[in-house]
Amino acid sequence: MNYIKKKWYGIKTIPGKEKKIKSNIKINIKNYYFKKFIGNLIIPIKGNINYIPGYIFIEVNLNSKLMFIIKHTPGVINFLFKKNNCIPIKIKKKKIKILLYNIKKSTYIIGETVQIIDGPFKNFNGILKKIKKKKIELSILIFNRKTTLKLNLRQIKKIN
């Protein structure tokens, strides 16, 4: 049996339509007999919460025909590319595993409103913009202007 080496790629999609687009990609691949070139299709989701809206990650042995089929699936915007380059970015398997682990362990969601519980902005509410390891970026309003803060996870709490 031939083993086909697959790599991970990111696909930009219409946010909120990831499940339908994933299904359409699978159908298109099957219709064009490329099923053996595809591995996993992952939407970074936990429960009903999509942690990276507008993205699907695909494990595939990518060639030009397959790339064309995926790119022309309704709802797909494009693959993730480096700036000024038309070759999709390969994502290391280790990064996909870290992403899935972080989603599994995460209690906070990008876009969620949280309260600052420590530091000079204690009792301010803000919107979560980024989570990276134990650091976060938060957007708060100070004098009616949005300001970005960088804090530790221990300095915020969920608002019930």
mmCIF file of the C-alpha atoms, coordinates in Angstrom:
data_MODEL
# 
_entry.id   MODEL 
# 
loop_
_atom_site.group_PDB 
_atom_site.id 
_atom_site.type_symbol 
_atom_site.label_atom_id 
_atom_site.label_alt_id 
_atom_site.label_comp_id 
_atom_site.label_asym_id 
_atom_site.label_entity_id 
_atom_site.label_seq_id 
_atom_site.pdbx_PDB_ins_code 
_atom_site.Cartn_x 
_atom_site.Cartn_y 
_atom_site.Cartn_z 
_atom_site.occupancy 
_atom_site.B_iso_or_equiv 
_atom_site.pdbx_formal_charge 
_atom_site.auth_seq_id 
_atom_site.auth_comp_id 
_atom_site.auth_asym_id 
_atom_site.auth_atom_id 
_atom_site.pdbx_PDB_model_num 
ATOM 1   C CA . MET A 1 1   ? 0.000   0.000  0.000  1.00 0.00 ? 1   MET A CA 1 
ATOM 2   C CA . ASN A 1 2   ? 1.344   3.428  -0.934 1.00 0.00 ? 2   ASN A CA 1 
ATOM 3   C CA . TYR A 1 3   ? 1.805   5.956  1.839  1.00 0.00 ? 3   TYR A CA 1 
ATOM 4   C CA . ILE A 1 4   ? 1.067   9.524  0.788  1.00 0.00 ? 4   ILE A CA 1 
ATOM 5   C CA . LYS A 1 5   ? 2.853   12.143 2.893  1.00 0.00 ? 5   LYS A CA 1 
ATOM 6   C CA . LYS A 1 6   ? 0.509   14.898 4.033  1.00 0.00 ? 6   LYS A CA 1 
ATOM 7   C CA . LYS A 1 7   ? 1.214   18.377 5.420  1.00 0.00 ? 7   LYS A CA 1 
ATOM 8   C CA . TRP A 1 8   ? -1.003  20.782 7.353  1.00 0.00 ? 8   TRP A CA 1 
ATOM 9   C CA . TYR A 1 9   ? -2.351  23.993 5.780  1.00 0.00 ? 9   TYR A CA 1 
ATOM 10  C CA . GLY A 1 10  ? -4.707  26.727 6.910  1.00 0.00 ? 10  GLY A CA 1 
ATOM 11  C CA . ILE A 1 11  ? -7.748  27.729 4.866  1.00 0.00 ? 11  ILE A CA 1 
ATOM 12  C CA . LYS A 1 12  ? -9.456  31.123 5.294  1.00 0.00 ? 12  LYS A CA 1 
ATOM 13  C CA . THR A 1 13  ? -13.240 30.757 5.074  1.00 0.00 ? 13  THR A CA 1 
ATOM 14  C CA . ILE A 1 14  ? -16.390 32.783 5.591  1.00 0.00 ? 14  ILE A CA 1 
ATOM 15  C CA . PRO A 1 15  ? -16.733 33.085 9.393  1.00 0.00 ? 15  PRO A CA 1 
ATOM 16  C CA . GLY A 1 16  ? -19.674 31.173 10.829 1.00 0.00 ? 16  GLY A CA 1 
ATOM 17  C CA . LYS A 1 17  ? -19.892 28.807 7.846  1.00 0.00 ? 17  LYS A CA 1 
ATOM 18  C CA . GLU A 1 18  ? -16.924 26.551 8.714  1.00 0.00 ? 18  GLU A CA 1 
ATOM 19  C CA . LYS A 1 19  ? -18.963 23.353 9.280  1.00 0.00 ? 19  LYS A CA 1 
ATOM 20  C CA . LYS A 1 20  ? -20.789 23.683 5.938  1.00 0.00 ? 20  LYS A CA 1 
ATOM 21  C CA . ILE A 1 21  ? -17.548 24.530 4.120  1.00 0.00 ? 21  ILE A CA 1 
ATOM 22  C CA . LYS A 1 22  ? -15.770 21.545 5.710  1.00 0.00 ? 22  LYS A CA 1 
ATOM 23  C CA . SER A 1 23  ? -18.581 19.320 4.480  1.00 0.00 ? 23  SER A CA 1 
ATOM 24  C CA . ASN A 1 24  ? -18.408 20.868 0.977  1.00 0.00 ? 24  ASN A CA 1 
ATOM 25  C CA . ILE A 1 25  ? -14.632 20.334 0.812  1.00 0.00 ? 25  ILE A CA 1 
ATOM 26  C CA . LYS A 1 26  ? -15.071 16.648 1.719  1.00 0.00 ? 26  LYS A CA 1 
ATOM 27  C CA . ILE A 1 27  ? -17.781 16.227 -0.944 1.00 0.00 ? 27  ILE A CA 1 
ATOM 28  C CA . ASN A 1 28  ? -15.694 17.974 -3.640 1.00 0.00 ? 28  ASN A CA 1 
ATOM 29  C CA . ILE A 1 29  ? -12.612 15.892 -2.820 1.00 0.00 ? 29  ILE A CA 1 
ATOM 30  C CA . LYS A 1 30  ? -14.655 12.685 -2.951 1.00 0.00 ? 30  LYS A CA 1 
ATOM 31  C CA . ASN A 1 31  ? -16.291 13.688 -6.274 1.00 0.00 ? 31  ASN A CA 1 
ATOM 32  C CA . TYR A 1 32  ? -12.890 14.290 -7.884 1.00 0.00 ? 32  TYR A CA 1 
ATOM 33  C CA . TYR A 1 33  ? -11.358 11.061 -6.493 1.00 0.00 ? 33  TYR A CA 1 
ATOM 34  C CA . PHE A 1 34  ? -8.702  12.800 -4.380 1.00 0.00 ? 34  PHE A CA 1 
ATOM 35  C CA . LYS A 1 35  ? -9.780  11.235 -1.075 1.00 0.00 ? 35  LYS A CA 1 
ATOM 36  C CA . LYS A 1 36  ? -6.471  9.394  -0.561 1.00 0.00 ? 36  LYS A CA 1 
ATOM 37  C CA . PHE A 1 37  ? -4.630  12.749 -0.589 1.00 0.00 ? 37  PHE A CA 1 
ATOM 38  C CA . ILE A 1 38  ? -6.643  14.141 2.350  1.00 0.00 ? 38  ILE A CA 1 
ATOM 39  C CA . GLY A 1 39  ? -6.116  13.447 6.042  1.00 0.00 ? 39  GLY A CA 1 
ATOM 40  C CA . ASN A 1 40  ? -7.874  15.428 8.751  1.00 0.00 ? 40  ASN A CA 1 
ATOM 41  C CA . LEU A 1 41  ? -9.995  18.551 8.373  1.00 0.00 ? 41  LEU A CA 1 
ATOM 42  C CA . ILE A 1 42  ? -10.120 20.478 11.650 1.00 0.00 ? 42  ILE A CA 1 
ATOM 43  C CA . ILE A 1 43  ? -12.281 23.376 12.770 1.00 0.00 ? 43  ILE A CA 1 
ATOM 44  C CA . PRO A 1 44  ? -10.790 24.786 16.012 1.00 0.00 ? 44  PRO A CA 1 
ATOM 45  C CA . ILE A 1 45  ? -14.022 24.427 17.982 1.00 0.00 ? 45  ILE A CA 1 
ATOM 46  C CA . LYS A 1 46  ? -14.986 23.391 21.510 1.00 0.00 ? 46  LYS A CA 1 
ATOM 47  C CA . GLY A 1 47  ? -18.677 22.923 22.193 1.00 0.00 ? 47  GLY A CA 1 
ATOM 48  C CA . ASN A 1 48  ? -20.403 25.678 20.238 1.00 0.00 ? 48  ASN A CA 1 
ATOM 49  C CA . ILE A 1 49  ? -17.442 28.037 20.478 1.00 0.00 ? 49  ILE A CA 1 
ATOM 50  C CA . ASN A 1 50  ? -15.174 28.513 17.476 1.00 0.00 ? 50  ASN A CA 1 
ATOM 51  C CA . TYR A 1 51  ? -11.780 29.649 18.748 1.00 0.00 ? 51  TYR A CA 1 
ATOM 52  C CA . ILE A 1 52  ? -10.472 30.832 15.375 1.00 0.00 ? 52  ILE A CA 1 
ATOM 53  C CA . PRO A 1 53  ? -13.543 31.929 13.380 1.00 0.00 ? 53  PRO A CA 1 
ATOM 54  C CA . GLY A 1 54  ? -13.078 31.831 9.631  1.00 0.00 ? 54  GLY A CA 1 
ATOM 55  C CA . TYR A 1 55  ? -10.385 29.141 9.544  1.00 0.00 ? 55  TYR A CA 1 
ATOM 56  C CA . ILE A 1 56  ? -10.199 25.435 8.810  1.00 0.00 ? 56  ILE A CA 1 
ATOM 57  C CA . PHE A 1 57  ? -7.007  23.406 9.026  1.00 0.00 ? 57  PHE A CA 1 
ATOM 58  C CA . ILE A 1 58  ? -6.467  20.602 6.531  1.00 0.00 ? 58  ILE A CA 1 
ATOM 59  C CA . GLU A 1 59  ? -3.953  17.760 6.382  1.00 0.00 ? 59  GLU A CA 1 
ATOM 60  C CA . VAL A 1 60  ? -3.311  17.137 2.699  1.00 0.00 ? 60  VAL A CA 1 
ATOM 61  C CA . ASN A 1 61  ? -0.773  16.126 0.064  1.00 0.00 ? 61  ASN A CA 1 
ATOM 62  C CA . LEU A 1 62  ? -1.325  19.342 -1.851 1.00 0.00 ? 62  LEU A CA 1 
ATOM 63  C CA . ASN A 1 63  ? -0.954  19.566 -5.614 1.00 0.00 ? 63  ASN A CA 1 
ATOM 64  C CA . SER A 1 64  ? -2.216  22.171 -8.073 1.00 0.00 ? 64  SER A CA 1 
ATOM 65  C CA . LYS A 1 65  ? -5.440  20.293 -8.955 1.00 0.00 ? 65  LYS A CA 1 
ATOM 66  C CA . LEU A 1 66  ? -6.341  19.710 -5.325 1.00 0.00 ? 66  LEU A CA 1 
ATOM 67  C CA . MET A 1 67  ? -5.522  23.306 -4.447 1.00 0.00 ? 67  MET A CA 1 
ATOM 68  C CA . PHE A 1 68  ? -7.839  24.461 -7.255 1.00 0.00 ? 68  PHE A CA 1 
ATOM 69  C CA . ILE A 1 69  ? -10.674 22.214 -6.023 1.00 0.00 ? 69  ILE A CA 1 
ATOM 70  C CA . ILE A 1 70  ? -10.347 23.427 -2.420 1.00 0.00 ? 70  ILE A CA 1 
ATOM 71  C CA . LYS A 1 71  ? -9.987  27.119 -3.357 1.00 0.00 ? 71  LYS A CA 1 
ATOM 72  C CA . HIS A 1 72  ? -13.096 26.941 -5.542 1.00 0.00 ? 72  HIS A CA 1 
ATOM 73  C CA . THR A 1 73  ? -15.277 25.312 -2.887 1.00 0.00 ? 73  THR A CA 1 
ATOM 74  C CA . PRO A 1 74  ? -18.114 27.716 -1.998 1.00 0.00 ? 74  PRO A CA 1 
ATOM 75  C CA . GLY A 1 75  ? -17.216 29.637 1.159  1.00 0.00 ? 75  GLY A CA 1 
ATOM 76  C CA . VAL A 1 76  ? -13.455 29.171 0.882  1.00 0.00 ? 76  VAL A CA 1 
ATOM 77  C CA . ILE A 1 77  ? -11.643 32.490 0.597  1.00 0.00 ? 77  ILE A CA 1 
ATOM 78  C CA . ASN A 1 78  ? -8.097  31.172 0.152  1.00 0.00 ? 78  ASN A CA 1 
ATOM 79  C CA . PHE A 1 79  ? -5.233  29.266 1.699  1.00 0.00 ? 79  PHE A CA 1 
ATOM 80  C CA . LEU A 1 80  ? -2.957  31.042 4.159  1.00 0.00 ? 80  LEU A CA 1 
ATOM 81  C CA . PHE A 1 81  ? 0.000   32.493 2.260  1.00 0.00 ? 81  PHE A CA 1 
ATOM 82  C CA . LYS A 1 82  ? 3.130   34.369 3.151  1.00 0.00 ? 82  LYS A CA 1 
ATOM 83  C CA . LYS A 1 83  ? 2.929   37.992 2.057  1.00 0.00 ? 83  LYS A CA 1 
ATOM 84  C CA . ASN A 1 84  ? 3.603   38.429 -1.702 1.00 0.00 ? 84  ASN A CA 1 
ATOM 85  C CA . ASN A 1 85  ? 3.767   34.671 -2.261 1.00 0.00 ? 85  ASN A CA 1 
ATOM 86  C CA . CYS A 1 86  ? 1.335   32.263 -3.919 1.00 0.00 ? 86  CYS A CA 1 
ATOM 87  C CA . ILE A 1 87  ? 2.558   29.099 -2.179 1.00 0.00 ? 87  ILE A CA 1 
ATOM 88  C CA . PRO A 1 88  ? 0.443   28.086 0.844  1.00 0.00 ? 88  PRO A CA 1 
ATOM 89  C CA . ILE A 1 89  ? 2.156   28.073 4.225  1.00 0.00 ? 89  ILE A CA 1 
ATOM 90  C CA . LYS A 1 90  ? 2.839   24.612 5.646  1.00 0.00 ? 90  LYS A CA 1 
ATOM 91  C CA . ILE A 1 91  ? 1.924   24.388 9.316  1.00 0.00 ? 91  ILE A CA 1 
ATOM 92  C CA . LYS A 1 92  ? 4.002   22.049 11.462 1.00 0.00 ? 92  LYS A CA 1 
ATOM 93  C CA . LYS A 1 93  ? 2.122   19.121 12.978 1.00 0.00 ? 93  LYS A CA 1 
ATOM 94  C CA . LYS A 1 94  ? 3.471   20.163 16.385 1.00 0.00 ? 94  LYS A CA 1 
ATOM 95  C CA . LYS A 1 95  ? 1.740   23.566 16.043 1.00 0.00 ? 95  LYS A CA 1 
ATOM 96  C CA . ILE A 1 96  ? -1.584  21.880 15.209 1.00 0.00 ? 96  ILE A CA 1 
ATOM 97  C CA . LYS A 1 97  ? -1.213  19.647 18.290 1.00 0.00 ? 97  LYS A CA 1 
ATOM 98  C CA . ILE A 1 98  ? -0.449  22.704 20.449 1.00 0.00 ? 98  ILE A CA 1 
ATOM 99  C CA . LEU A 1 99  ? -3.480  24.527 19.003 1.00 0.00 ? 99  LEU A CA 1 
ATOM 100 C CA . LEU A 1 100 ? -5.785  21.588 19.765 1.00 0.00 ? 100 LEU A CA 1 
ATOM 101 C CA . TYR A 1 101 ? -4.313  21.185 23.265 1.00 0.00 ? 101 TYR A CA 1 
ATOM 102 C CA . ASN A 1 102 ? -4.794  24.905 24.009 1.00 0.00 ? 102 ASN A CA 1 
ATOM 103 C CA . ILE A 1 103 ? -8.403  24.769 22.821 1.00 0.00 ? 103 ILE A CA 1 
ATOM 104 C CA . LYS A 1 104 ? -9.041  21.729 24.984 1.00 0.00 ? 104 LYS A CA 1 
ATOM 105 C CA . LYS A 1 105 ? -7.571  23.449 28.063 1.00 0.00 ? 105 LYS A CA 1 
ATOM 106 C CA . SER A 1 106 ? -8.800  27.003 27.375 1.00 0.00 ? 106 SER A CA 1 
ATOM 107 C CA . THR A 1 107 ? -11.431 28.626 29.542 1.00 0.00 ? 107 THR A CA 1 
ATOM 108 C CA . TYR A 1 108 ? -11.320 32.036 27.833 1.00 0.00 ? 108 TYR A CA 1 
ATOM 109 C CA . ILE A 1 109 ? -12.539 32.949 24.369 1.00 0.00 ? 109 ILE A CA 1 
ATOM 110 C CA . ILE A 1 110 ? -11.264 35.675 22.031 1.00 0.00 ? 110 ILE A CA 1 
ATOM 111 C CA . GLY A 1 111 ? -13.859 38.470 21.992 1.00 0.00 ? 111 GLY A CA 1 
ATOM 112 C CA . GLU A 1 112 ? -15.126 37.604 25.476 1.00 0.00 ? 112 GLU A CA 1 
ATOM 113 C CA . THR A 1 113 ? -15.598 40.417 28.007 1.00 0.00 ? 113 THR A CA 1 
ATOM 114 C CA . VAL A 1 114 ? -13.542 39.877 31.158 1.00 0.00 ? 114 VAL A CA 1 
ATOM 115 C CA . GLN A 1 115 ? -12.806 41.852 34.321 1.00 0.00 ? 115 GLN A CA 1 
ATOM 116 C CA . ILE A 1 116 ? -9.335  42.930 35.410 1.00 0.00 ? 116 ILE A CA 1 
ATOM 117 C CA . ILE A 1 117 ? -8.776  41.824 39.026 1.00 0.00 ? 117 ILE A CA 1 
ATOM 118 C CA . ASP A 1 118 ? -5.217  43.024 39.643 1.00 0.00 ? 118 ASP A CA 1 
ATOM 119 C CA . GLY A 1 119 ? -3.042  46.014 38.828 1.00 0.00 ? 119 GLY A CA 1 
ATOM 120 C CA . PRO A 1 120 ? -3.729  49.701 38.120 1.00 0.00 ? 120 PRO A CA 1 
ATOM 121 C CA . PHE A 1 121 ? -6.790  48.923 35.958 1.00 0.00 ? 121 PHE A CA 1 
ATOM 122 C CA . LYS A 1 122 ? -8.437  46.717 38.605 1.00 0.00 ? 122 LYS A CA 1 
ATOM 123 C CA . ASN A 1 123 ? -12.252 46.479 38.166 1.00 0.00 ? 123 ASN A CA 1 
ATOM 124 C CA . PHE A 1 124 ? -12.101 47.624 34.513 1.00 0.00 ? 124 PHE A CA 1 
ATOM 125 C CA . ASN A 1 125 ? -13.841 45.410 31.976 1.00 0.00 ? 125 ASN A CA 1 
ATOM 126 C CA . GLY A 1 126 ? -12.198 44.651 28.664 1.00 0.00 ? 126 GLY A CA 1 
ATOM 127 C CA . ILE A 1 127 ? -12.505 42.564 25.539 1.00 0.00 ? 127 ILE A CA 1 
ATOM 128 C CA . LEU A 1 128 ? -10.037 39.725 25.090 1.00 0.00 ? 128 LEU A CA 1 
ATOM 129 C CA . LYS A 1 129 ? -8.011  40.191 21.861 1.00 0.00 ? 129 LYS A CA 1 
ATOM 130 C CA . LYS A 1 130 ? -5.194  37.601 22.110 1.00 0.00 ? 130 LYS A CA 1 
ATOM 131 C CA . ILE A 1 131 ? -4.202  34.690 24.308 1.00 0.00 ? 131 ILE A CA 1 
ATOM 132 C CA . LYS A 1 132 ? -0.617  33.473 24.108 1.00 0.00 ? 132 LYS A CA 1 
ATOM 133 C CA . LYS A 1 133 ? 0.517   30.973 26.731 1.00 0.00 ? 133 LYS A CA 1 
ATOM 134 C CA . LYS A 1 134 ? -0.096  32.802 30.032 1.00 0.00 ? 134 LYS A CA 1 
ATOM 135 C CA . LYS A 1 135 ? -0.190  36.310 28.519 1.00 0.00 ? 135 LYS A CA 1 
ATOM 136 C CA . ILE A 1 136 ? -3.218  38.052 27.071 1.00 0.00 ? 136 ILE A CA 1 
ATOM 137 C CA . GLU A 1 137 ? -4.027  41.259 25.211 1.00 0.00 ? 137 GLU A CA 1 
ATOM 138 C CA . LEU A 1 138 ? -7.119  43.081 26.302 1.00 0.00 ? 138 LEU A CA 1 
ATOM 139 C CA . SER A 1 139 ? -8.898  46.116 24.866 1.00 0.00 ? 139 SER A CA 1 
ATOM 140 C CA . ILE A 1 140 ? -10.361 48.562 27.410 1.00 0.00 ? 140 ILE A CA 1 
ATOM 141 C CA . LEU A 1 141 ? -11.939 52.011 27.195 1.00 0.00 ? 141 LEU A CA 1 
ATOM 142 C CA . ILE A 1 142 ? -10.102 54.854 28.914 1.00 0.00 ? 142 ILE A CA 1 
ATOM 143 C CA . PHE A 1 143 ? -11.646 58.308 28.428 1.00 0.00 ? 143 PHE A CA 1 
ATOM 144 C CA . ASN A 1 144 ? -13.732 56.844 25.567 1.00 0.00 ? 144 ASN A CA 1 
ATOM 145 C CA . ARG A 1 145 ? -10.617 55.641 23.723 1.00 0.00 ? 145 ARG A CA 1 
ATOM 146 C CA . LYS A 1 146 ? -9.753  52.023 23.092 1.00 0.00 ? 146 LYS A CA 1 
ATOM 147 C CA . THR A 1 147 ? -6.482  51.065 24.733 1.00 0.00 ? 147 THR A CA 1 
ATOM 148 C CA . THR A 1 148 ? -4.701  47.724 24.487 1.00 0.00 ? 148 THR A CA 1 
ATOM 149 C CA . LEU A 1 149 ? -3.255  46.219 27.652 1.00 0.00 ? 149 LEU A CA 1 
ATOM 150 C CA . LYS A 1 150 ? -0.924  43.248 28.002 1.00 0.00 ? 150 LYS A CA 1 
ATOM 151 C CA . LEU A 1 151 ? -1.617  41.263 31.154 1.00 0.00 ? 151 LEU A CA 1 
ATOM 152 C CA . ASN A 1 152 ? -1.081  37.854 32.717 1.00 0.00 ? 152 ASN A CA 1 
ATOM 153 C CA . LEU A 1 153 ? -3.967  35.392 32.744 1.00 0.00 ? 153 LEU A CA 1 
ATOM 154 C CA . ARG A 1 154 ? -4.016  35.543 36.553 1.00 0.00 ? 154 ARG A CA 1 
ATOM 155 C CA . GLN A 1 155 ? -4.936  39.253 36.358 1.00 0.00 ? 155 GLN A CA 1 
ATOM 156 C CA . ILE A 1 156 ? -8.359  38.663 34.770 1.00 0.00 ? 156 ILE A CA 1 
ATOM 157 C CA . LYS A 1 157 ? -11.545 36.765 35.534 1.00 0.00 ? 157 LYS A CA 1 
ATOM 158 C CA . LYS A 1 158 ? -14.701 35.847 33.654 1.00 0.00 ? 158 LYS A CA 1 
ATOM 159 C CA . ILE A 1 159 ? -17.754 38.024 34.090 1.00 0.00 ? 159 ILE A CA 1 
ATOM 160 C CA . ASN A 1 160 ? -20.766 35.938 35.085 1.00 0.00 ? 160 ASN A CA 1 
# 
